[in-house]
Amino acid sequence: MRVLTVNPGSSSLKVSLLDHDDTVLRRVDLAAGAGAREGELFEAALDRMPVPDAVGVRVVHGGRDFRAPVVVDEEVVKRLYDLIELAPLHQPLSLYAIGEVRRALPDVPAVACFDTAFHATLPEAAATYALPVEWRERYGLRRYGFHGLSHAYAARRTAQLLGTGAIGLRLVVCHLGSGASLAAIADGRSIDTTMGFTPLEGLVMGTRAGSIDPGIPLWLIRTGVPSGEVADAMEHRSGLRGLAGTGDMREIQARVDQGDDVALAALDVYHHRLRACAAAMTASLGGLDALAFTGGVGEHDAAVRARLAADLAFLGVTVDPERNRAARTDTEITRAGAAVRTFVITAREDLEIAHGVRAALDPEREERS
């Protein structure tokens, strides 16, 4: 089955055509936010691709109902629109991509692949918020988790590199990018994660604050700040941008190297939350066998990896400085003799999307493979 994967992000739109053996036949990365021009570029990208057998589109939020990839029809689209308010930064991008794909390839089945689905295995103790039961039941308030496609691939690839398989492996995956989350993965299944009901919870991110006292937005609204302004600030003007004026980790690292105290303070806040959450994920696992970095920052920022490893040295994490600096693709960066093995994994959400498409359209084939 030749699968076209469409991965809409806040800063890019990635389109890949994968052959039956997951060989990449064609890949196009488009900058997001180009308005009408973006639609033209996307249409042109689709026109240059051979017609696929199926299309998979990454969708950030699946809510309570979508716990596995699903073939898109009008009812599915309607239900996905109902979830926009839970992921306002990303859900509209996915719906736009689905609409364009269905218009351009009306005879090709389209499958929605959800970032929340991998975390459907969270135990109730990890997924449940201590809120009134009537709210939890009526509104579906629970921890959903996100970046599931990335976490799932990184977990599977790490197990391959270890040569041990997933069973018995206690792994923390660090998906670090503009959006960021950690996942505690035991036996290949997600048992805890830092993002929650929406992608706002957890780590300090590029423009999102991560976990804060919930009383802060309530207090701001009570004092007269419009709720829309609060929501916009939480999504777009917080996190590293709120701390240092930019959400770009590369710029922050460069400013730190130049002695910028504001950038240094921002980085300290970022790492304080990162090490605390990584230790919390380890506690959920009851120990740690391996640590994996993925995502734009996780793959390319050796300084972030080195600092987290040093912060987690008490858990047995130590990386080799030379291997860490030289890491470019799926590789181990563990220092010899370290109790915990550490890897850098290239994010391949396209492979996970293709896997989900085949599972949705031909589940028996996927079971055999």
C-alpha positions in Angstrom: 0.0 0.0 0.0 1.5 3.3 -1.1 0.7 5.9 1.5 0.8 9.7 1.3 1.3 11.2 4.8 0.3 14.7 5.6 1.7 16.2 8.8 0.4 19.8 9.6 2.4 21.6 12.3 2.3 25.1 13.7 5.4 26.1 11.6 5.4 23.6 8.7 3.3 21.3 6.5 5.2 18.1 5.7 4.0 15.8 2.9 5.7 12.4 2.2 4.9 9.6 -0.2 5.9 6.2 1.2 6.2 3.0 -0.8 4.8 -0.3 0.5 8.1 -0.9 2.3 8.2 2.6 3.8 10.8 3.9 1.4 10.3 7.6 0.9 9.5 8.2 -2.7 8.8 11.9 -2.5 8.9 14.5 0.3 7.9 18.2 0.4 8.1 20.5 3.4 6.0 23.7 3.2 6.2 26.7 5.5 2.9 27.1 7.4 1.1 30.4 7.7 1.4 31.5 4.1 -2.4 32.2 3.8 -3.9 31.6 0.3 -0.5 31.0 -1.1 -0.1 28.0 1.3 -3.2 26.4 -0.3 -1.7 26.8 -3.7 1.7 25.3 -2.6 -0.1 22.4 -1.0 -2.2 21.7 -4.1 1.0 21.9 -6.3 2.7 19.5 -4.0 -0.1 17.0 -4.3 -0.2 17.4 -8.1 3.5 16.5 -8.3 3.0 13.3 -6.3 2.0 10.0 -7.9 -1.6 9.0 -6.9 -1.3 7.1 -3.6 -3.4 4.1 -2.5 -4.3 5.9 0.7 -3.7 9.2 2.6 -2.9 9.6 6.3 -3.3 13.0 8.0 -2.0 13.7 11.5 -4.7 15.1 13.8 -3.6 16.4 17.2 -6.8 15.8 19.3 -9.0 12.7 19.1 -11.1 13.4 22.2 -12.8 10.6 24.1 -14.0 8.8 21.0 -11.0 8.5 18.6 -8.5 6.1 20.2 -7.2 4.6 16.9 -6.8 5.7 13.3 -10.1 6.1 11.5 -11.2 6.4 7.9 -12.5 10.0 7.4 -16.1 10.6 6.4 -18.5 13.6 6.9 -19.4 12.4 10.4 -15.7 12.1 11.4 -15.0 15.6 10.1 -18.0 17.1 12.1 -16.7 15.5 15.3 -13.2 16.8 14.7 -14.5 20.3 14.3 -16.1 19.9 17.8 -12.6 19.4 19.2 -11.1 22.6 17.9 -11.4 24.4 21.2 -9.2 21.7 22.8 -6.3 22.2 20.4 -6.9 25.6 18.8 -3.3 26.0 17.5 -3.3 22.6 15.7 -6.7 21.2 15.1 -7.7 23.7 12.4 -4.5 22.9 10.5 -5.4 19.2 10.4 -8.9 19.9 9.3 -7.6 22.2 6.5 -5.3 19.4 5.3 -8.1 16.8 5.4 -10.3 19.1 3.4 -7.6 19.7 0.8 -6.8 16.1 0.5 -10.4 15.0 0.1 -10.9 17.7 -2.6 -7.8 16.8 -4.5 -8.0 13.0 -4.2 -11.7 12.3 -3.8 -11.4 8.6 -4.8 -8.5 7.9 -2.3 -9.4 6.9 1.2 -8.2 9.3 3.9 -7.3 8.2 7.4 -7.1 10.5 10.4 -4.2 9.4 12.7 -4.3 10.9 16.2 -1.6 12.2 18.5 -3.8 11.3 21.5 -4.3 7.6 20.5 -0.9 6.3 21.8 -1.8 7.5 25.2 -5.2 5.7 25.3 -3.4 3.1 27.4 -2.8 5.5 30.3 -4.0 3.8 33.5 -6.9 5.6 35.2 -4.8 6.9 38.0 -2.6 8.7 35.5 -5.5 9.9 33.3 -7.9 11.1 35.9 -8.1 14.7 37.1 -9.3 15.3 40.7 -12.3 17.2 39.5 -16.1 16.8 40.1 -17.3 13.5 38.6 -20.2 15.3 36.8 -17.7 17.5 35.0 -15.4 14.6 34.1 -18.3 12.6 32.7 -20.1 15.5 30.9 -17.1 17.2 29.4 -14.6 14.3 29.0 -12.1 16.0 31.3 -9.1 13.7 31.5 -5.4 13.5 30.5 -5.3 12.7 26.8 -1.6 13.4 26.1 -0.2 14.4 22.8 2.8 13.9 20.4 1.7 10.3 20.4 2.8 9.5 16.9 6.3 10.8 17.7 6.4 9.0 21.1 5.2 5.7 19.6 7.8 5.8 16.8 10.7 6.8 19.1 9.7 4.0 21.5 9.7 1.3 18.8 12.9 2.6 17.2 14.7 2.7 20.6 13.7 -0.9 21.3 15.1 -1.8 17.8 18.4 -0.1 18.5 18.7 -1.8 21.9 18.0 -5.2 20.3 15.9 -6.2 23.3 12.3 -5.5 22.1 9.8 -3.5 24.0 8.8 -6.0 26.7 10.5 -5.2 30.0 11.8 -1.9 28.8 11.3 1.2 31.0 11.7 4.2 28.7 11.3 7.9 28.9 10.9 9.6 25.5 11.6 13.4 25.4 9.9 15.0 22.4 11.4 18.4 22.6 10.6 21.0 20.0 8.4 24.2 19.8 5.8 22.0 21.5 7.3 19.5 24.0 6.2 16.6 26.1 7.6 13.5 27.8 6.2 10.0 27.9 6.8 7.2 30.3 6.6 4.0 28.3 6.6 0.5 29.8 6.5 -2.6 27.6 5.9 -0.3 24.6 2.8 1.2 26.1 2.3 4.8 27.4 1.6 4.8 31.1 2.2 8.5 31.9 2.8 11.8 29.9 3.3 15.4 30.7 0.6 17.0 28.4 -3.0 16.6 29.5 -6.5 17.6 28.5 -5.0 20.1 26.0 -1.4 20.6 24.7 -0.9 23.4 27.3 0.1 21.3 30.2 3.6 20.1 31.2 7.0 21.4 30.0 8.0 24.9 29.2 7.6 25.2 25.4 8.3 27.7 22.7 5.2 29.8 23.2 3.3 27.8 25.8 3.9 28.1 29.6 3.3 24.4 30.4 2.0 23.7 33.9 1.0 26.7 35.9 -1.2 27.4 38.9 -4.7 27.1 37.4 -5.6 30.0 39.7 -3.5 32.4 37.6 -5.8 32.5 34.5 -8.9 32.5 36.8 -7.5 35.5 38.7 -6.6 37.3 35.5 -10.2 36.9 34.1 -11.7 38.0 37.4 -9.6 41.1 37.4 -10.9 42.1 34.0 -8.5 40.5 31.4 -10.7 39.2 28.6 -10.7 35.4 28.5 -9.8 35.5 24.8 -6.7 37.5 25.6 -5.7 35.0 28.4 -6.2 32.1 26.0 -4.1 33.8 23.3 -1.3 34.5 25.7 -1.3 31.0 27.0 -0.9 29.6 23.5 1.2 32.2 21.7 3.0 34.6 24.1 4.2 32.4 27.0 6.9 29.8 27.4 10.3 30.7 26.1 8.9 33.6 24.2 7.4 35.0 27.4 10.7 34.5 29.3 13.2 35.6 26.6 11.2 37.3 23.9 11.7 34.4 21.5 10.5 30.8 21.3 13.5 29.7 19.2 15.9 27.7 21.3 18.8 28.3 18.9 18.5 32.0 19.4 18.3 31.6 23.2 21.4 29.3 23.2 23.3 31.9 21.1 22.4 34.7 23.5 23.5 32.6 26.4 26.8 32.1 24.8 27.1 35.9 24.5 26.4 36.3 28.2 22.7 37.4 28.0 21.3 37.1 31.5 17.7 37.1 30.4 18.3 34.2 28.0 20.2 32.3 30.7 17.3 32.8 33.2 14.9 31.5 30.6 17.0 28.4 30.0 17.2 27.8 33.7 13.4 27.8 34.0 13.2 25.5 31.0 15.6 23.0 32.5 14.1 23.2 36.0 10.7 22.0 34.6 12.4 19.5 32.2 14.4 17.6 34.9 11.5 17.6 37.3 9.1 16.1 34.7 11.7 13.6 33.6 12.2 12.4 37.2 8.4 12.2 37.6 8.1 10.0 34.4 10.8 7.8 35.9 8.9 7.5 39.1 5.8 6.4 37.2 7.9 3.6 35.6 9.5 2.6 38.9 13.0 3.0 37.3 14.7 3.8 34.1 16.4 1.6 31.5 16.6 4.1 28.6 16.2 7.7 27.7 15.4 8.9 24.1 15.5 12.4 22.7 13.5 13.3 19.6 11.9 16.4 18.0 13.7 19.5 16.7 15.4 20.5 19.9 15.9 16.9 21.1 17.6 15.8 17.9 19.7 18.9 17.2 20.6 20.6 20.5 23.5 18.8 22.2 23.6 21.3 25.0 20.0 20.6 26.1 20.7 16.8 26.0 23.9 17.2 28.0 22.3 19.4 30.6 19.3 17.0 31.1 21.7 14.0 31.3 23.7 15.8 34.0 20.6 16.7 35.9 19.5 13.0 35.8 22.9 11.6 36.7 21.5 10.4 40.1 19.3 8.1 38.0 22.2 6.6 36.2 22.1 8.8 33.0 25.5 9.8 31.6 26.2 10.7 28.0 29.5 10.6 26.2 30.4 14.3 25.3 31.9 13.5 21.9 29.1 11.1 20.8 26.5 13.6 22.0 28.0 16.5 20.0 28.4 14.3 16.9 24.9 12.8 17.0 23.0 13.3 13.8 20.5 10.5 13.4 19.3 7.4 15.2 22.3 6.8 17.5 23.3 6.0 21.0 25.2 8.6 23.0 25.6 6.7 26.3 28.9 7.0 28.1 30.5 3.6 28.6 29.4 2.0 31.9 26.3 4.2 32.4 23.3 2.4 34.0 20.8 4.1 31.7 21.3 4.0 27.9 20.6 7.2 26.0 19.6 7.6 22.4 18.9 10.4 19.8 16.0 9.3 17.5 15.1 11.1 14.3 11.4 12.0 14.5 9.5 9.9 11.8 5.9 10.6 12.4 5.4 9.8 8.7 6.2 6.2 9.4 3.8 6.1 12.3 1.1 7.7 10.2 1.6 5.1 7.4 1.5 2.3 10.0 -1.8 3.7 11.3 -3.3 4.0 7.8 -2.5 0.4 6.9 -3.9 -0.7 10.3 -7.1 1.1 9.6 -7.6 -0.1 6.0 -6.1 -3.6 6.3 -5.8 -4.7 10.0 -5.0 -8.3 9.2 -2.0 -7.3 7.1 -0.6 -5.2 9.9 -1.1 -8.0 12.4 0.9 -10.3 10.1 3.7 -7.8 9.6 
